[in-house]
């Protein structure tokens, strides 16, 4: 049943581009703000001093309470069409935000028109945290896209589908809640209530400190949830591209506790596409020489195609597991 749900969810995602009709995060923002106020007020009153500076417990409360509620609902429903619909709705909700295909299409259109200024602007939406790109030429922009674009495609669908298939909807929901926790979109509610916070004095300072600490902890827990899926995807990237060069960095980073998910994907993607990365070059000038102004950005399409082939390969693998089980 999980495989059928995955196929339907991916079909809906590909046909709609974005899933705004179900991906409404207002409840997450309200839950985040309410929990922050509750725990900060508890700390101020010293009723639960054990929670002080324990950002791990704060993040776990933010994630596990909705996850436990979902698991209880699934247990109560048992099996049948209602469970199917609930799990499908949860999977659709857990997929990444925004119309990634449209954003990639706009970027590729600007690249084809050699409009680098527009391409620099478009690339910011793929950057982790939506920061402005720091590159000053086309090859530098490609290096930034090689780090940000694969991760956006990874967190949008692959990691969610991976955990949904192997561990179910609650774990997929846990991943998306952690991702939302560290995403800038989660701060929209804070901006909207800025005027109210100015009137609350020192209690708000405590809330802001709480949010900063828990955001860092959420990113750490997110890294743990991505550890297995990103290495599984890296192997698939090798199968769909240059296997030896794609798996070479993976061998070095397979047990590395510090390398970010985006960096692992960047190295494996560049290896699979047989492109020299900055770490493999003696200087950045060699990278710029290896990737000229036009050829560099043209390979953005190769990154997208490589990821799509890898995702298709995993769907085939999942189908075989279902048929043989």
N, C-alpha and C positions, 0 to 999 in steps of 0.2 A: 504493500500500500504506500509506503514511503517513496518508492521509486515513481509511482504514478503521480503522487503529490509534487515531487520534484519536477517532473516533466511539465505538469500543468503550470507550476509557478514560473518556470523558465520561459514557457511559451507566453504567459501573460506579461512577463517582464520585457521580453523581446518585442512583443506587439505593441506595448504601451509606452515603452521607454522609461517612464517614471510611474510610481504607484502612489500618487498623492491621495487617491481615494481611500486607501487603507493605512498609509504610513503617516498617521497623525500623531505627533510627538508631544502634544499639549499635556497629556496626562503624565508623561515622563518629566517634563519641566515642572509641573505642579508637585509631583511626587519628590523630585530632587529638592525643590525649595522647601517643601514641608518637612522632609527628613532633616535638612540642614538646620532649620529653625528648631526642630524638636531636640536634636542632639546638642546643639549649641546652648539652648536654654537649660538642658539637663546638666551640661558641663558647668554652666554658670552657677547653677544652684547646688552643685557638688553632690547631687543625689547619686550619680553613677560615676565616681572618679576613675573607675577602671577604663572608661571610654576615652579619657583625655589623651590626645595625641595618638590615638590608635586609629589611623586612617584605614587600615585593613578591615577592621570590624565595621567601620562606617560604610565602606564601599560594598562589603558583603551584605550588609543590611539593605542597601539600595538595590542590589541585584537579586539576592536570594528570596526576598519576600514576594516579589511578583512571580519569580520562577516557581516557588513552592505553591503559590495560588494556582498557577497554570497546571502544575502536576496534579494537584488535588482535583481540578476540574476534569482533567483527562481520566483520572482514576474513577471519578464519579460517573462519567459518561460511559466508561467501559469500552465498547467497540460499536461500530456502525457508522452510519452516514454522518451523524453529528460530530463524532471524533474526526472523521475525514475532513469535514468542513472547518472545524476548529484548527486542526494542524495545518491545513492549507492557508488559512487566514494568518496564522502565526508565522509561517514561512514567508509569505508575501510581505508581512510587516518587517521581518528580520533582514530582508534583502536591502542593499545599499540605497541611499537617498539620491535624488536627482536623476536627470536624464543623461546618463553617462554616454550613451551612443550619440545623442545629439551634440553633446559637448565635444566629443572626439571628432564628429563630422565637421563642426565649425572650425576646430583647430586645423584639421587636414585641409579644409578649403582655403584657410588663410595661408597655409604652407604652400599650396599649389599656386596661389596668386603671388607668392613671394612677399606677402605682407607681414614682415617680421614684427612690426610694432603690435599688430593685432594678435599675432601668435604669442607674443610675450604676455599679453593681457589674458588670452584664453588659457594659457598654461597654469595660471594662478589657481584655477578651480580644482586642479588635480593635486596641487601641493598639499601636503599634510598640514592641517591647520589653516589652509587657504592663505598662506603667506605669499607675498609678491615674489616672483622669481628674482634671483640675484645674478643671473647670467647676463653677459654683455655681447654675446654673438650667437650665431645659429648653432654651432657645435656645443657651446656651453648650455644653451637651452635644451638641446637634445639630452645632454647628460642629466639635467634636472628632471626631464620628462622620463628618462630611463629609470629614475628612482621613484617618482611619484605616481606615474600612470599605471605601472604594473601593480602597485599596492592598492590603488583605488579599484582596479578590476578584481583583485584578490579579495578585498574586504567586502566588495559589493555582492559577490555571488559565491565564489568558490568555498571560502571558509564556512559560510553559513550552510551551504548544501552539504559540506563534509560532515559537520557536527550534527546536522539534522538527520542525515542518513544513518550515522553510526550510533548516536546517543539520543536522538529525538528532539522534539520541538523545544523542551525546556532549556537545553544547552544552547541551541541556536538563539533563543531569546536572551540568555545570559550574555552571549557574545555581543548582540546588538545593543543591549543596555550598557555594557562597558564601553562600546564604541561611541554611543551617544553621550555618555558621561564626559568623555574627553573632547567631544566635538564642540566647535564654537557655536553651533546652533542651539546648544543647551543653555547658552547665556542670554538668549533672546528674552526670556522671562525676566532676567535680572535687569536688563536695560529698560524694559517696560515698567518695572517697579522701582526705578532709581529714585524717583521723587519720594516714594514712601519710605525707602531705606534711609534717606537723609534725615528723616524725622525720628528714626529709631535709635540713634546714638550708638553706644558701645556694643550693643547686641549685634548690630550689623557687622562691625569689625570682626567679631567672633565668627559670624556666618561666613564672611569672605575668607578667613583663614581656614575654616573647615573645608570650603569648596576647593581651595588651592591644594590642600594636602590630599584630599580624596581624589582629585583629578590626577595627581601624580601616581597615586596608588592604583587607580583604575587602569592607567596606561601599562603599569607593570603586570597586572592580572591579564590584561588584553594580550600582552606579549606571550604569556604562558599558554593561552588558548590558541594562539597562532603558531606555536612552536612546531607541533606535529603537522598541521595542514600545509604550512609553507614549505616544509622539507618534502612532503609528498608531492606538492606541485612542482617543486624544483626538479625532481626526478622526471616528471612528465614533460617539463620543458626541454629536458635533455633528449627525451625520446622523440620529441617533435622538431628538434633542431640539432645542433652539434652536441652530441651526448658527452664526449670527453671534456670539452671546454665548459659545458654547463655544469657538470658534476664536479669539476676540479675545485671551484670555490666552495661547493657544498661539503666536500671532504674536510676542508679546513674549518668550516663554520658549523658542522653538524652538531657539535656539543658546546658551541660557544655561548656563554650565558649573557653576553653583552651586546652582540651585534643585533641591530634592529631588524624587524621583519622586512622593511622596505629595502634595507641594504642587502640582505640575503637575496631578495628577488632581483634587485638591480644587477648584482654580479652574475646570477644564474641566467638572467635574460640576455645580458650582453654576451655571455659565453655561448648560449644557445644560438644566438644570431652571429657568432663569430666576429664580435666587435671588440676592439681593444678598449678596456676600461681605464679610468684614471689611475687606479691602484696598480695596474699592470704596466703602465707607461712610466718612463723615467722622468717625464715632465709633462705639464699640461700642454706645452707646445706640440709634443708628439701626438697627443690626442687630437688637437686641432688640425694637425697635418693629416692624420689618418681619416678624420671626418671633415670633409670640406663643407662649405656653407650650404650647398644644395643637397648633397648626399646624406648629411647628418639627419636633418629633419625629415627627409623622405623615408627614413627607416622607422618613423613613428608608426606607419601603417604595418610594418613588419612585426612590431611589438604587439599590436592589436591582433593581427592574424595568428601569431604564435600562441597568444593566450586563448583565443577562441578554439584553436586546434587542441590545446591541452584540456580545455573544459569539455570539449566533445569526447576526447579520449577517456576522461573520467566518467562521463555518462555511459559510455560503452562498457567500461569496467564495472560500474555499478549494475548495469543491466545483466552482465554475465554473472555477477555475484547473486543476483536475485534468481536467475534461471537455474543456477547450480545449487542453490540452497534448498 
